[in-house]
Amino acid sequence: VISASTFAGVQHFIEAEAMAEDRVKGKTKQVHMYEIVGTKNLECFIGELESPTEEARLASVQALGLSGRKEMVEKLLPLLRDPSGKVRNAVAQAMKNLIRHDKRIVLHLKEALGAEKDFYVLATFILEIGILGEDSDRLELVRFLDHEDSRIRANSVEAISHMQNRDHLGDLLIPKLNDPNNRTRANAAVLLYQIGNLEGLNTLIIMCREKPSALMRASGAYGIGEITSEDRAAEILRSLKSTDVFIDTPRLEMLLKAREALEELLADPDQMVRRNSARSLGKMGNRASLPALVKAFQNVPPNDPCRPTLLGAISEIAGSHVLKILENKAQGST
């Protein structure tokens, strides 16, 4: 038995019969309820792909995408040109669910790129091609690096980050280090660092000190955590042609500056910046950051949203026993 509000959200997926209004525990007024009879069959969803209502087409695409039936792709393909951006987006996701390891999906998405006018949908298609395609497909996305829409630029950088051959990535990415969009700039900086270019880390540090923009500071802090975690460091080390560059003096000095920048941001006026900084310090795992993290924790009130993130970072570096001591101290116990 479900409420009317729940039925409104799932009516395209299930068959249900209306029940008489009745009182339920915790409610002062009578509630209109439905009894679930069963789920709609696939033929019903296929029929609703041509529904005049966006809501019905969207629900049908989502349901068919979860059916596990690869043959449903042929039914979904025409909706890549649906008038609704939401539906076109859902088709891309449904196709990925059904034929993720089939290269046909990349061909279909590339064909749809030329006609796509909705920037949000275009950005989604670009990212999916980057994730699912091959290097030749990703190189075709380079033309979007200078697109007028910031989401498309950011997703284009992220898409080419999946390239296996990274020899010429630096030339493409360096101009993006001055992009006005925080996500585009951070994506480019992270990828540059991953291919051995220290200018990527330097850019993230500069972003952390971008006074007028909290978004820039938050993205810079997040990016540093992405490239300095233990797992990511090991991944970068494996990908570099020369391991000497990974432990040279300039890199170590810059990592120290990055840690100092994150510690400064623990006192930032913006909550998102503080949380990203604490999370990234936890990923870095440097015990030298413990005093700054503990001080920040001691200075936040019990209901501060940053408190769990600070505790998590401290625990990640020093172990859960330290977290328990801090919690007990905060509660006034010994």
C-alpha positions in Angstrom: 0.0 0.0 0.0 1.4 3.4 -1.0 0.3 7.0 -0.6 -1.1 9.1 -3.4 2.1 11.2 -3.5 4.2 8.0 -3.9 1.9 6.7 -6.6 2.3 10.0 -8.5 6.0 9.3 -8.7 5.8 5.7 -9.8 2.5 5.5 -11.7 4.3 4.8 -15.0 6.0 1.8 -13.6 3.3 0.0 -11.6 -0.3 -1.0 -11.7 -2.3 0.1 -8.6 -5.9 0.3 -7.5 -7.2 3.2 -5.5 -8.4 2.5 -1.9 -10.9 4.3 0.2 -9.4 7.1 2.3 -8.5 6.1 5.8 -6.6 7.2 8.9 -3.1 6.1 9.4 -0.8 6.3 12.4 1.0 9.6 12.7 -1.4 11.5 10.4 -4.2 13.8 11.6 -6.2 13.7 8.3 -7.4 10.8 6.3 -5.0 9.6 3.6 -5.7 8.6 0.1 -3.9 5.3 -0.6 -3.3 2.9 -3.5 -2.8 -0.9 -3.4 0.0 -2.1 -5.7 -1.3 -4.8 -8.0 1.9 -5.4 -10.1 4.4 -3.9 -12.4 3.7 -2.9 -15.9 5.0 -5.1 -18.6 7.7 -4.1 -21.2 5.1 -3.8 -24.0 3.3 -1.2 -22.0 6.6 0.8 -21.7 7.4 0.4 -25.4 3.9 1.8 -26.2 4.4 4.8 -24.0 7.7 5.8 -25.8 5.3 7.5 -28.3 3.2 9.2 -25.6 2.5 12.9 -26.1 3.5 13.6 -22.5 7.2 14.0 -21.6 6.6 12.4 -18.2 5.4 9.1 -19.7 8.2 9.0 -22.3 10.8 9.7 -19.6 9.5 7.0 -17.3 9.3 4.5 -20.2 12.9 5.2 -21.2 14.1 4.7 -17.6 12.2 1.5 -17.2 13.5 0.0 -20.4 17.0 1.0 -19.5 16.7 -1.1 -16.4 15.2 -4.1 -18.2 18.5 -5.8 -19.1 17.2 -6.4 -22.6 19.8 -5.3 -25.2 17.2 -5.4 -28.0 15.5 -2.4 -26.3 18.2 -0.2 -27.7 16.6 -0.2 -31.1 13.4 1.0 -29.5 15.2 3.8 -27.7 17.4 5.1 -30.5 14.7 7.3 -32.1 14.3 9.2 -28.8 17.8 10.6 -29.0 16.0 13.2 -31.1 13.1 13.6 -28.7 12.0 17.2 -28.2 12.7 16.9 -24.5 16.2 17.3 -23.3 15.4 15.2 -20.2 14.3 12.3 -22.4 17.4 12.5 -24.6 19.6 12.5 -21.5 17.7 9.5 -20.1 18.1 7.6 -23.4 21.9 8.0 -23.2 21.9 6.6 -19.7 19.5 3.8 -20.6 21.8 2.8 -23.6 24.8 2.8 -21.3 23.0 0.5 -18.9 22.0 -1.9 -21.7 25.1 -2.0 -23.9 27.9 -0.5 -21.8 30.6 -2.6 -23.4 29.2 -2.3 -26.9 30.9 0.3 -29.1 27.6 1.0 -30.9 26.6 3.4 -28.1 29.6 5.6 -28.9 28.6 5.7 -32.6 25.0 6.6 -31.7 26.0 9.4 -29.3 28.5 10.8 -31.8 25.8 10.9 -34.4 23.5 12.7 -32.0 26.2 15.4 -31.2 25.7 17.2 -34.4 22.0 17.8 -34.0 22.0 18.4 -30.2 21.2 22.0 -29.2 20.6 21.6 -25.5 23.9 22.4 -23.8 23.2 20.2 -20.7 22.4 17.2 -22.9 25.4 17.9 -25.1 27.7 18.0 -22.1 26.3 14.6 -21.0 26.9 13.0 -24.4 30.5 14.3 -24.5 31.3 12.8 -21.1 29.8 9.5 -22.0 31.8 9.3 -25.2 34.9 10.1 -23.2 34.2 7.3 -20.8 33.1 4.7 -23.2 35.0 5.5 -26.4 38.5 5.0 -27.7 41.2 7.6 -28.2 40.1 8.4 -31.7 36.6 9.2 -30.4 38.0 11.4 -27.6 40.1 13.4 -30.0 37.0 14.3 -31.9 35.8 16.0 -28.7 38.8 18.5 -28.6 36.7 20.9 -30.6 34.5 21.4 -27.6 37.3 22.6 -25.3 36.6 26.2 -26.3 32.8 26.0 -26.3 30.9 28.9 -25.0 29.2 26.8 -22.3 31.3 26.2 -19.1 29.7 22.7 -18.4 30.6 21.6 -21.9 34.2 22.8 -21.6 34.6 21.1 -18.2 33.1 17.8 -19.5 35.3 17.9 -22.5 38.4 18.2 -20.4 37.2 15.3 -18.3 36.4 13.3 -21.4 39.9 13.5 -22.8 41.3 12.6 -19.4 40.4 9.0 -20.3 42.9 9.0 -23.2 45.4 6.2 -23.2 47.9 8.1 -25.3 48.7 11.3 -23.4 51.7 12.6 -25.3 50.0 15.7 -26.6 47.6 16.4 -23.8 49.7 19.2 -22.3 49.3 21.4 -25.4 45.5 21.0 -25.2 45.2 21.6 -21.4 47.6 24.5 -20.6 45.3 27.1 -22.1 42.5 25.8 -19.9 44.4 26.7 -16.8 43.1 30.2 -17.2 39.5 29.3 -17.9 37.0 31.4 -16.0 35.0 28.3 -15.0 36.2 26.7 -11.8 35.4 23.1 -12.8 37.1 23.4 -16.2 40.2 24.9 -14.7 40.4 22.3 -11.9 39.8 19.4 -14.3 42.6 20.6 -16.6 45.0 21.2 -13.6 44.3 17.7 -12.2 44.9 16.0 -15.6 48.1 18.1 -16.2 49.6 17.0 -12.8 48.7 13.4 -13.6 50.8 13.5 -16.8 53.8 14.9 -14.9 53.3 18.7 -15.4 53.7 20.6 -12.1 51.9 23.6 -13.5 48.7 21.6 -12.7 49.4 21.5 -9.0 50.5 25.1 -9.0 47.2 26.2 -10.6 45.2 24.3 -7.9 47.2 26.2 -5.2 46.5 29.5 -6.9 42.8 28.6 -7.0 42.9 27.9 -3.3 43.9 31.5 -2.7 41.4 33.0 -5.1 39.9 35.6 -2.7 36.8 36.7 -4.7 35.5 33.2 -5.6 34.6 30.6 -3.1 33.9 28.2 -6.0 37.5 28.6 -7.2 38.8 27.9 -3.7 36.5 24.9 -3.2 37.5 23.4 -6.6 41.2 24.0 -5.9 41.0 22.3 -2.6 39.0 19.4 -4.1 41.5 19.0 -6.9 44.5 18.8 -4.6 42.8 15.9 -2.8 42.1 14.2 -6.1 45.8 14.1 -7.1 47.5 13.6 -3.7 45.7 10.7 -2.2 47.7 7.5 -1.7 45.8 5.6 -4.4 46.0 8.4 -7.0 49.7 9.0 -6.2 50.4 5.3 -6.9 48.4 5.5 -10.1 50.4 8.6 -11.3 53.7 7.0 -10.4 52.9 4.0 -12.6 51.9 6.2 -15.5 55.0 8.4 -15.5 57.8 7.5 -18.0 60.4 8.5 -15.4 59.8 7.9 -11.7 62.6 10.4 -10.8 60.3 13.4 -11.6 57.8 12.1 -8.9 60.2 12.7 -6.0 62.2 15.6 -7.2 62.7 18.7 -5.0 60.3 21.1 -6.8 57.5 18.6 -6.6 58.0 18.0 -2.9 58.2 21.7 -2.2 55.0 22.3 -4.1 53.2 19.5 -2.3 54.2 21.2 1.0 52.7 24.5 -0.3 49.5 22.6 -1.3 49.2 21.2 2.2 49.7 24.6 3.7 47.1 26.2 1.4 44.6 23.5 2.5 45.3 24.1 6.2 44.7 27.8 5.7 41.4 27.1 4.1 40.1 25.2 7.2 39.3 28.7 8.5 37.6 29.9 5.3 34.3 31.7 5.7 32.7 29.4 3.1 31.4 26.0 4.4 32.0 24.1 1.1 35.6 25.3 1.0 36.3 24.2 4.6 34.8 20.8 3.9 36.7 20.2 0.7 39.9 21.3 2.5 39.4 18.9 5.4 38.5 16.0 3.1 41.6 16.6 0.9 43.9 16.8 3.9 42.5 13.5 5.0 43.3 12.0 1.6 46.8 13.4 1.7 47.3 11.5 4.9 50.1 13.7 6.2 50.4 13.6 10.0 51.8 17.1 10.0 48.3 18.3 9.3 46.8 16.8 12.5 47.3 20.0 14.6 45.5 22.2 12.1 42.7 19.7 11.7 42.3 19.2 15.5 42.3 23.0 16.1 39.6 23.4 13.4 37.5 20.7 15.0 37.8 22.3 18.4 36.7 25.6 17.0 33.5 24.4 15.4 30.2 24.2 17.3 28.6 20.7 17.8 26.0 21.3 15.0 28.4 22.6 12.4 28.1 20.6 9.1 31.9 20.6 8.8 32.3 18.6 12.0 31.9 15.1 10.5 34.3 15.9 7.7 36.9 17.1 10.1 36.5 14.0 12.2 36.7 11.8 9.2 40.0 13.5 8.0 41.5 13.2 11.5 40.5 9.5 11.7 41.9 8.8 8.2 45.3 10.2 9.2 45.6 9.1 12.9 43.1 6.2 13.2 39.6 5.8 14.7 40.9 5.8 18.3 41.8 9.5 18.0 38.3 10.2 16.7 36.8 8.6 19.7 39.0 10.6 22.1 37.9 13.8 20.4 34.2 12.9 20.5 34.4 12.0 24.2 36.3 15.3 24.9 33.6 17.3 23.0 30.9 15.6 25.1 32.7 16.6 28.3 33.7 13.0 29.3 37.1 11.8 30.3 
